Amino acid sequence: MVAAIAAGLWWFGMVPLKVEDIYAQGLVEYQKGEYTRAITTLQGAHRLNSRDLRVNILLGWSYWNLGEPRNAEPYFRRAHDLDRASDEAKIGLAYASLALDKAGEALPLLQEVAPKRPADKQLHMSLGEAYVKNGQNRKAAEQYRGGRRAGDAERE
């Protein structure tokens, strides 16, 4: 709603539209679990600057949380192309790739990020899944055991 009003005012030359302001509104909607609204808002920011890393990542996670990996994947891919060092972009692209049966693409991304996040159980379980889908069952078993331990450590 705020984005629509801001866009209308911008259209009439009354207020300059800023990606930062639209992103902030989309983030609030995302944090409330209003993913469809967040997507609508963030699309406005994306139209203004399709190269904004944060906008692409949050659009990806919004689609992901709606169970739409096919729609999430292009935004994560764009974010990863914009910043190859972004762990959030790598994780999002890896999760979407796994969901779309592109385990060969997901595996190196997960292998790179997993050591940096030893307590992230979901990440380690996803790495195990990527190993299974790539026929590396022994490494998958090691990951699953390690992921279970990471989850236990989080609960302590």
N, C-alpha and C positions, 0 to 999 in steps of 0.2 A: 504494500500500500504506500509506504513512504517512498519507495523507489518510483512508483507510478506518478505520485505527486511531484517528486523532484524532476522526473523526466518531462512532465507537462510544463513545469515552470521553466526548465531549461529550454524546451521547445520554443517558448515565447520569449526567450532571452532574459528572463528575470533572475535566474540563479544558475551559476555554472555547476554543471553536474560533475561530481568527483567520484572516481572509482573507490577511493578510500571510504567515503560515506556510504556508498551502496554496499560495499563489502561488509562494513560494520553492521549494517542492517541485516544482511544475509547471514552473518555469523550469529546474530541474536536469534534469528528464526531457526537456524540449524541447531543451536544449543537448546532450544525449546522442543526440538524433535519435529519441527514443522518443515520437513525436508522438501515437500512440493513447493511451499512458499519460498523457501530459501533458494530453490532452483530458479524460480521466476525472478526473484530479486537479483541473484548472482548473474543471470543471463544478461541483465541490464549492464552490470559492471563489465561482463565479458565483451559486450558489444563496444564498449568504450575503449577497452584495452584487453585484447585477447592474449596478450603476453604477460599478464599479471599472474605470477606463480601462485599466490594465495587463492585467487579467484578460481583458477583451474583445479587446484587441489580440493577446495571446498565443494566445487561443483561435482567433482568425482566422488567425494565421500557422501554427498547428498544423494546422488543416484545409487551409490552402493547401499546406503541404508534403506533405500526403497526396494532393494532386491533387483536392481537393474544394472548388472555388471557390463552389459553390452553398451549402455549409455555412459557408464562411469569410465570405461577404459580409454576413450579418446581424450578425456580431460586429464587423466593420470599420465597418459603418454605425452601429451603436450607439456605438462608440468615437468616430466622427466627430461624432455627435449630442451626445455628452458633452463633447467638446472640439474645437471647430472649428479650433483652432490647431495641433492635433497632426499633425505631418507623417507620423508612422508610420500614423496612422489614415487620412490622405488617400492615402498610397501603397498601403496594403492595400486600401482601398475601390476605388481606381483599378484595381489589378491584377485584383481579383475582377470588377469591372464589365466590364473588357475581355474577360476570359475568358467572361463571360456575355452577350457581344454588346451591352453597354450603353456603347458608345464615347462617346456624347454625354455621358454622366455622367462618364466617366473623364477626358476631355480637359481640362476646367477644373481638375480636381484636379492632374493631372500638370503642366499649365502653371504652376500656382502653386508647386509643389515643385521642379521641375527647375532653375530658376535658383539655388536654394539648395544644390544638389548637383551641381555641374558635372562631377565625376569619376565619377558613378554611371552607368556604361554601360547597365546594365539599365533604369534609370529613363528614360534618354534614348531608348533603343530602344523602350520601351513608349509614350513620347510620340509617337514616329514612327508606331508602329502605330495609335495613336488618331487621328492626323492622317489616315492612309490610310483608316481605317474611317469617317471623317467627310468623305471626299472632298477633303481638302486635301493633294494629292500633292506640291506644291512645298515646303510646310512640312515634310512627311514626309521628303523627300529631304535638306533642310537638317539635320533632326534626326539622320537616319541617318549623315550625314557627320560631324556633331558628336559623336555617340555613339561612332563608331569612333575619333575622335581622343581622346575621354575614356578609352576602353579602352587606347589606346596609352600615354597619360600614366600610367595606373595601373601598367602593366608596367615603366615606367622606374624 
